[in-house]
Amino acid sequence: MGGSCAQRQRPGRPRPQVLFALLLPLLCPALGQPVRYSIPEELDRGSVVGALAKDLGLGVLEASARKLRVSAEKLHFSVDAESGDLVVKDRIDREQICKGRRRCELQLEAVLENPLNIFHVVVEIEDVNDHAPQFEKKETCLEILESVSVGTRIPLEPATDPDINLNSIKDYQISSNPYFSLMVRVNPDGGKSPELSLEKLLDREEHRSHRLILTALDGGDPPRSATTQIEISVKDINDNPPVFSKEEYRVSVSENLPPGSSVLQVTATDGDEGVNAEISYYFRSTAQSTRHVFSLDEKTGMIRSSQPLDFEEIERYTMEVEAKDGGGLSTQCKIIIEVQDENDNSPQIIIASLSERILENSPPGVVVAIFKTRDRDFGGNGDVKCDISKGLPFKAHASSSNYYKLVTDGDIDREQNPQYNVTITATDRGKPPLSSSTTITLHIADVNDNAPAFQKSCYTVHVLENNALGASIAQVSASDPDLGSNGHISYSIIASDLEPKSLWSYVTVNAQSGVVFAQRAFDHEQLRSFQLTLQARDQGSPSLSANVSMRVLVGDRNDNAPRVLYPALEPDGSALFDMVPRAAEPGYLVTKVVAVDADSGHNAWLSYHVLQASDPGLFSLGLRTGEVRTARALGDRDATRQRLLVAVRDGGQPPLSATATLHLIFADSLQEALPDLSDDPLPSDPQSELQFYLVVALALISVLFLLAVILAIALRLRHSSSPSVWGCFQPGFCSKKRPGVPLNYSEGTLPYSYNLCIGQTGKAELNFLKCSAPLPSAEDIVCSGYPGALIPLHVGDDLTTHPETLTSVHI
């Protein structure tokens, strides 16, 4: 530890040479010497002891920034924050602080932070004459035999003065008297004791008593004094004073000696007899504090302990015992009681400085605390060794006398241990050893060393279509074990397989909660799935982040009804018919209802059901295929014209459906089927009556139009007088099979092709079916060949007057 050797002298004393005072602070830090100051006691509070900051080589601002302060067991001083001076904080009474020690020094520690450092400061307290001498008794009574010879010395009770050196008792004076003079005896320890010397023989018959005034003076400037009256009674002769067995008694006792125990017994003998040989023992020239600790039996001379002894308070007691006989003669002996140290004080641990904030990434060797140990015992009983708790990333280093540094010694992770309770144990070398411990709590400060972590490696979200706008479809969650802004997470979408411009119109994510919201209603038929990449980022500096992928699967709802592709209605709303051979066997494929559903999965699983049938037992319908087959052969009584109403249902809940109407005619050729077309229509259900009237109205309009067209054609044909016009009625001409297509009823419906001409009987004019495309020959002008031709079915008698183009549908 560095320090300063600058020493402040007491005011009024000569200061060291200027050159030595300037060079010494520069040399002493390297020598490890403490900063020393010397002040008189009883300085006023706030008095400057010394420029501590300057003596430590610090400026005032630096000392304030580094929190310069002093530490001691009992703090009598403090540091002025504005000037950096060491000033008096509490009353300094040298006699109270240092008791009777000749040298009085206070040990201080000057503590600096950032970085931590400690300097030793020693303040020597100089004595001032603040106590006057004091006699134990205001009046002392002496009895002296008249036979005492001239020159006899009579010891007197000395005065006491807690001050030392020059301020202690310097001299004694006595009032003028022809019989006595005052002699001052200097003791081996430097103390002074007054003695009366008989200058003239006493004569009891002349003067029975003498009154003197004894004055004690100290060496202060100005001196202080105290007086006591001495009353001397002259008695008859007693020529043998008591004699102690030793002039000085020494004894050693343990500080653990219980009160009331015997310490020492003094003995004195007297050669006289009777009352003059009766000896009594008294304390004299003994401090009042010592008389409280020990008691003296006046009759036996036994000294006993009255209070517990403490080596750490007082190591030695010195006292004088006076033995006085019945004739008034007395003698004194000196007693020294030495207190032996016992290991009765446990070590103390004092925390000098403690770091408030320890970063979790601190490297090994960083100082986090400074502490010291103290044991009031002596020798091995006061030697202390320190240890700390095992298994912690810290260790203690001894730095100087009884000072230790607690430094980091391993990796520190706040997420595993946000704080450490370090127990410091101090053990002395006594027998048995004593120990004490204290626990300090070290709080670990957080750094941003952990990136956010999602709870899942990837997310799969199922969302049904037609969802509500702004609905929550998912939530991602990430955790960050760091604290504060280092652990505060925000969420965002950073990538997607959707168009970047349209991403925000599909989904958004709440930056705080991680909830993903749909910004539109999804349509399974348009968008089956899409991929998102979400990011969780903390607010540390620098910030850390983590990404996770989310796949959104749009589920299907049953929001699309089946759509019938076949049979389809003509643009005018008329229904088509299918022709069934009369010789069709059971199981013959008549036609097939074809339907589709835009939904998927179970919602698109279609089933076919017969709602109405002219003859329920004549046809069968495939539940899943929609195929219409003959259930039995056509009978003689069966109608050649049949009607089936088929419902197509999907598998959704609730199911959606569509209907289709099939018109079936049993005929071997189209010519055979034509008469059935002019028959009364199948009874319609009540729901189609409106449609029936609309068809009738359209048919009437069409008839008027066709009549005009036919009349124009007939007039033209009449002018041409060509017989080829009627050639279409030749046998086999209008029922010509298409080349390459064999007539095989077992293949099902629609395997035929027809060339059809229709003529109206009973009238002079002919109506021809209009061809959809020009034909190369004259015979094809009236007739057109189409595979599987379907003829529109109209409600009414005149079926041949509706010249619409016929089309064919292949399944």
Secondary structure, 3 states (H helix, E strand, C coil): CCCCCCEECCCCCCCCCHHHHHHHHHHHHHHCCCEEEEEECCCCCCCEEECHHHHCCCCHHHHHHCCCEEECCCCCEEECCCCCCEEECCCCCHHHHHCCCCCCEEEEEEEECCCCEEEEEEEEEECCCCCCCECCCCEEEEEEECCCCCCCEEECCCCECCCCHHHCEEEEEECCCCCEEEEEEECCCCCEEEEEEECCCCCCCCCCEEEEEEEEEECCCCCCEEEEEEEEEEECCCCCCCEECCCEEEEEEECCCCCCCEEEECCEECCCCHHHHCCEEEEECCCHHHHHHEEECCCCCEEEECCCCCCCCCCEEEEEEEEECCCCCEEEEEEEEEEECCCCCCCEEEEEEECCCEECCCCCCCEEEEEEEECCCCHHHHCEEEEECCCCCEEEEEEECCEEEEEECCCCCCCCCCEEEEEEEEEECCCCCCEEEEEEEEEEECCCCCCCEECCCEEEEEEECCCCCCCEEEECCEECCCCHHHHCEEEEEEEECCCCCCHHHHEEECCCCCEEEECCCCCCCCCCEEEEEEEEEECCCCCCEEEEEEEEEEECCCCCCCEEEECCCCCCCCECEEEECCCCCCCCEEEECEEECCCCHHHHCCEEEEEEECCCCCEEECCCCCEEEECCCCCCCCCCEEEEEEEEECCCCCCCEEEEEEEEEECCCHHHHHHHHHCCCCCCCHHHHHHHHHHHHHHHHHHHHHHHHHHHHHHHHHHHCCHHHHHHHCCCCCCCCCCCCCCCHHHCCCCCEEECCCCCCCCCCCCCCCCCCCCCCHHHCCCCEEECCCCCECCCCCCCCCCCCCCCCCC
